[in-house]
Amino acid sequence: MSDFLTIGTKVVPENFGPLRGSNGNARLKGPCGDTMEFWIKVQNGIIEDVHYTTDGCYFSNKCGTTTALMSCSVPITIAEQFTQADILSVAGDIPPDDSHCALLAVNTLKKAIEDYKNKEY
């Protein structure tokens, strides 16, 4: 019976899904048609928490969660400098045909930071 329950179970990353109390948000569509969305919670210039969603493939999820984890507890001035290459180097084993997932993730994060900055008083 336990084997039956294991089949079809999907592991969802802890940082997947909307973030309550976020003060920055962005949603972008990539060249392959995948959509990625980031929520960030910033306090005193530090990204305290980051969540994301994507309707994309395994590699889109891997790049989204990698980008979110890399951004947590980091000053926004550092996170703004992340590149596609940074995400790919940490995520590991992303095929060249799917490297655009890392670009989508980092661009979405940067748009969420931009949204946060536009809301600052």
Backbone as numpy.savetxt, mean C-alpha at the origin, in Angstrom:
# Nx Ny Nz CAx CAy CAz Cx Cy Cz
-11.99 -33.34 8.25 -12.82 -32.15 8.25 -11.95 -30.90 8.25
-10.85 -30.86 9.01 -10.03 -29.66 9.05 -9.40 -29.35 7.70
-9.08 -30.39 6.90 -8.54 -30.15 5.57 -9.55 -29.42 4.69
-10.82 -29.79 4.85 -11.87 -29.15 4.09 -11.97 -27.66 4.45
-11.83 -27.35 5.72 -11.92 -25.97 6.16 -10.73 -25.14 5.68
-9.57 -25.78 5.55 -8.37 -25.08 5.11 -8.47 -24.71 3.64
-9.08 -25.54 2.85 -9.22 -25.26 1.42 -10.13 -24.04 1.26
-9.71 -23.11 0.47 -10.51 -21.93 0.23 -10.29 -20.81 1.24
-9.43 -21.03 2.22 -9.13 -19.99 3.20 -8.10 -19.05 2.61
-8.34 -17.78 2.72 -7.42 -16.77 2.21 -6.85 -15.99 3.38
-5.55 -15.82 3.38 -4.90 -15.04 4.42 -4.92 -13.58 3.97
-5.48 -12.73 4.80 -5.57 -11.31 4.49 -4.57 -10.58 5.37
-3.71 -9.75 4.76 -2.73 -9.00 5.57 -3.42 -8.11 6.60
-2.75 -7.92 7.71 -3.29 -7.10 8.80 -3.57 -5.67 8.35
-2.78 -5.18 7.40 -2.93 -3.79 6.94 -3.82 -3.67 5.71
-4.65 -4.67 5.43 -5.56 -4.64 4.29 -6.93 -4.14 4.74
-7.43 -3.15 4.06 -8.76 -2.62 4.36 -8.69 -1.18 4.84
-9.82 -0.49 4.84 -9.86 0.91 5.26 -9.31 1.11 6.68
-8.78 2.30 6.91 -8.18 2.65 8.20 -9.03 3.72 8.86
-9.62 3.38 9.99 -10.39 4.37 10.75 -9.46 5.45 11.28
-9.91 6.67 11.22 -9.14 7.78 11.74 -8.03 8.25 10.81
-8.06 7.77 9.58 -7.03 8.21 8.62 -7.22 9.68 8.29
-6.13 10.34 7.96 -6.21 11.75 7.55 -5.58 12.00 6.19
-5.35 10.91 5.45 -4.90 10.98 4.07 -5.38 9.75 3.33
-5.83 9.93 2.08 -6.40 8.82 1.32 -6.20 9.08 -0.17
-5.96 8.02 -0.91 -5.88 8.13 -2.37 -6.22 6.79 -3.00
-6.78 6.87 -4.19 -7.14 5.67 -4.97 -6.70 5.91 -6.40
-5.89 4.98 -6.93 -5.40 5.09 -8.30 -5.65 3.80 -9.06
-5.75 3.94 -10.37 -5.88 2.79 -11.26 -4.60 2.67 -12.05
-4.03 1.47 -12.08 -2.78 1.24 -12.79 -2.99 0.95 -14.26
-1.90 0.84 -15.02 -1.98 0.60 -16.45 -2.60 -0.75 -16.81
-2.57 -1.70 -15.87 -3.13 -3.02 -16.14 -4.61 -3.10 -15.76
-5.13 -2.01 -15.17 -6.53 -1.99 -14.77 -6.75 -2.25 -13.29
-5.69 -2.65 -12.57 -5.80 -2.85 -11.12 -6.01 -1.51 -10.43
-6.80 -1.52 -9.37 -7.02 -0.34 -8.55 -6.37 -0.58 -7.20
-5.71 0.46 -6.67 -5.12 0.39 -5.34 -5.55 1.63 -4.58
-5.80 1.45 -3.28 -6.19 2.57 -2.42 -5.38 2.50 -1.14
-4.90 3.66 -0.70 -4.15 3.76 0.54 -4.83 4.74 1.49
-4.80 4.41 2.77 -5.22 5.29 3.85 -4.01 5.47 4.76
-3.73 6.69 5.16 -2.61 6.94 6.07 -3.10 7.75 7.26
-2.47 7.51 8.39 -2.73 8.30 9.59 -1.40 8.94 9.98
-1.36 10.27 9.88 -0.14 11.02 10.13 -0.32 11.88 11.38
0.71 11.89 12.21 0.73 12.78 13.37 2.14 13.30 13.53
2.25 14.62 13.65 3.54 15.29 13.82 4.54 14.91 12.72
4.03 14.78 11.50 4.90 14.49 10.36 5.33 13.04 10.22
4.85 12.17 11.10 5.19 10.75 11.07 3.97 9.94 10.65
4.15 9.02 9.73 3.06 8.13 9.33 2.93 7.07 10.42
1.86 7.16 11.19 1.65 6.24 12.30 1.06 4.90 11.87
0.21 4.93 10.84 -0.43 3.70 10.39 -0.77 3.84 8.91
-0.76 2.73 8.21 -1.06 2.70 6.78 -1.86 1.43 6.48
-2.94 1.60 5.75 -3.70 0.46 5.25 -3.89 0.64 3.74
-4.19 -0.46 3.07 -4.39 -0.42 1.63 -5.44 -1.45 1.21
-5.96 -1.28 0.02 -6.75 -2.32 -0.64 -6.35 -2.34 -2.10
-6.59 -3.45 -2.73 -6.40 -3.58 -4.17 -7.36 -4.64 -4.69
-7.77 -4.46 -5.92 -8.58 -5.48 -6.57 -7.71 -6.27 -7.55
-6.40 -6.12 -7.40 -5.46 -6.73 -8.32 -5.00 -8.12 -7.92
-3.96 -8.53 -8.59 -3.41 -9.87 -8.47 -2.58 -10.05 -7.20
-2.00 -11.22 -7.05 -1.14 -11.55 -5.92 -0.01 -10.53 -5.78
0.61 -10.15 -6.89 1.74 -9.23 -6.85 1.31 -7.82 -6.48
0.10 -7.45 -6.87 -0.46 -6.16 -6.47 -0.63 -6.13 -4.95
-1.15 -7.22 -4.39 -1.29 -7.33 -2.93 0.07 -7.31 -2.25
1.02 -8.04 -2.79 2.35 -8.11 -2.19 3.01 -6.72 -2.18
2.90 -6.00 -3.27 3.49 -4.65 -3.34 2.73 -3.67 -2.46
1.41 -3.81 -2.37 0.61 -2.94 -1.51 0.97 -3.12 -0.05
1.04 -4.36 0.40 1.35 -4.60 1.81 2.80 -4.24 2.12
3.70 -4.46 1.18 5.11 -4.08 1.38 5.23 -2.57 1.53
4.58 -1.83 0.66 4.63 -0.37 0.70 4.04 0.15 2.01
2.92 -0.43 2.42 2.29 -0.02 3.67 3.20 -0.29 4.87
3.80 -1.46 4.91 4.68 -1.80 6.02 5.93 -0.92 6.04
6.48 -0.64 4.87 7.68 0.21 4.79 7.39 1.63 5.26
6.16 2.08 5.11 5.78 3.46 5.40 5.43 3.71 6.85
5.10 2.65 7.56 4.66 2.79 8.93 5.81 3.25 9.83
5.53 4.27 10.66 6.50 4.85 11.61 7.62 5.61 10.91
7.36 6.07 9.71 8.35 6.79 8.91 7.89 8.23 8.71
8.80 9.20 8.76 8.41 10.58 8.43 7.88 10.66 6.99
6.88 11.51 6.79 6.33 11.63 5.43 7.40 12.10 4.45
8.37 12.86 4.91 9.43 13.33 4.02 10.27 12.17 3.48
10.38 11.10 4.23 11.10 9.90 3.78 10.20 9.07 2.86
8.95 8.84 3.28 8.02 8.03 2.49 7.78 8.63 1.11
7.81 9.95 1.02 7.62 10.63 -0.27 8.74 10.30 -1.26
9.86 9.85 -0.75 11.01 9.56 -1.61 11.07 8.09 -2.05
10.18 7.24 -1.55 10.17 5.84 -1.95 10.00 5.74 -3.46
10.67 4.76 -4.05 10.60 4.52 -5.49 10.10 3.10 -5.77
9.77 2.87 -7.01 9.39 1.54 -7.45 10.50 0.54 -7.11
11.75 0.93 -7.34 12.89 0.06 -7.06 12.98 -0.28 -5.57
12.67 0.68 -4.70 12.68 0.42 -3.25 11.67 -0.67 -2.90
10.47 -0.55 -3.44 9.41 -1.52 -3.15 9.81 -2.89 -3.69
10.31 -2.92 -4.91 10.71 -4.20 -5.51 11.83 -4.87 -4.73
12.77 -4.09 -4.21 13.89 -4.68 -3.48 13.44 -5.30 -2.16
12.42 -4.73 -1.54 11.93 -5.26 -0.27 10.93 -6.40 -0.52
10.05 -6.23 -1.50 9.01 -7.25 -1.77 9.63 -8.55 -2.26
10.68 -8.46 -3.07 11.36 -9.64 -3.58 10.51 -10.48 -4.52
11.15 -11.14 -5.44 10.53 -12.10 -6.36 9.27 -11.59 -7.07
9.31 -10.36 -7.54 8.22 -9.83 -8.36 8.69 -9.97 -9.81
7.98 -10.73 -10.64 8.40 -10.88 -12.03 8.40 -9.53 -12.75
9.31 -9.35 -13.71 9.38 -8.08 -14.44 8.04 -7.65 -15.03
7.24 -8.61 -15.51 5.94 -8.27 -16.09 4.96 -7.71 -15.07
5.25 -7.92 -13.79 4.36 -7.44 -12.72 4.98 -6.32 -11.89
6.12 -5.81 -12.32 6.81 -4.75 -11.56 5.99 -3.46 -11.52
5.05 -3.30 -12.44 4.19 -2.12 -12.42 3.34 -2.06 -11.14
3.15 -3.20 -10.48 2.39 -3.22 -9.22 3.10 -2.39 -8.14
4.43 -2.45 -8.14 5.21 -1.66 -7.17 5.08 -0.17 -7.47
5.07 0.17 -8.75 4.91 1.58 -9.13 3.53 2.09 -8.73
2.50 1.27 -8.96 1.14 1.65 -8.56 1.07 1.86 -7.05
1.68 0.97 -6.29 1.65 1.08 -4.82 2.33 2.36 -4.34
3.53 2.63 -4.84 4.28 3.81 -4.37 3.59 5.10 -4.84
3.04 5.10 -6.03 2.33 6.30 -6.51 1.06 6.56 -5.70
0.38 5.49 -5.31 -0.84 5.65 -4.50 -0.49 6.17 -3.11
0.57 5.66 -2.53 1.03 6.17 -1.23 1.35 7.66 -1.33
2.06 8.05 -2.37 2.44 9.47 -2.53 1.21 10.35 -2.71
0.19 9.84 -3.38 -1.06 10.61 -3.53 -1.78 10.74 -2.19
-1.73 9.71 -1.37 -2.34 9.78 -0.04 -1.61 10.81 0.82
-0.29 10.86 0.70 0.49 11.88 1.42 0.12 13.27 0.92
-0.03 13.41 -0.37 -0.45 14.69 -0.96 -1.83 15.10 -0.44
-2.74 14.14 -0.34 -4.07 14.41 0.20 -3.97 14.89 1.65
-3.13 14.24 2.44 -2.91 14.66 3.83 -2.41 16.09 3.88
-1.41 16.40 3.07 -0.82 17.75 3.07 -1.84 18.81 2.67
-2.73 18.47 1.74 -3.76 19.41 1.31 -4.78 19.71 2.40
-4.90 18.81 3.38 -5.85 18.98 4.48 -5.23 19.68 5.69
-3.91 19.79 5.71 -3.24 20.43 6.86 -3.70 21.87 7.03
-3.77 22.31 8.25 -4.16 23.71 8.55 -2.94 24.53 8.78
